[in-house]
Amino acid sequence: MNNFLTATDYSTPVTDVIEMKRWLMDILACPISDCRSELALEVFTSHNLESDGEEIEEIDEALITCPKCGRWYPVIDGIACMLPDNLRMDGKQRIEETKFLERWKERIASEILDNGVPFSLKS
């Protein structure tokens, strides 16, 4: 059994996958090719870990939004789900992201819930 992430990354065992951290927002941009804007983050749940004597926040559930194109991306179980629109519209991904919207609808802006891109609770 392969215990590593990829054939080229033998230094990080699967058990050491990096969860979402705030500093990742410094390097993430909207993945839409004609947008590439900086993104905003709203954290719903997180936990702290100690690493080398320092407290580090790991984000469990959050909403990443693009102020330029209006797209939203969930962070579910510490993973930022930033797939292209066509891969979010059907199947398991759509089901999981719809559950995310339902779970956090009291904290998500009505614009996303009603008219979100690529989909909303009403579409």
Buried (B, 14 or more C-beta within 10 A) or exposed (E): EEEEBEEEEEEEEEEEEEBBBBEBBEEBEBBBEEBEEEBEBBBBEBEEEEEEEEEBBBBBBBBBBBEBEBBBBBBBEBBBBBBEEEEBBEEEEBEBBBEBBEBBEEEBEEEBBEEBBBBBBEE
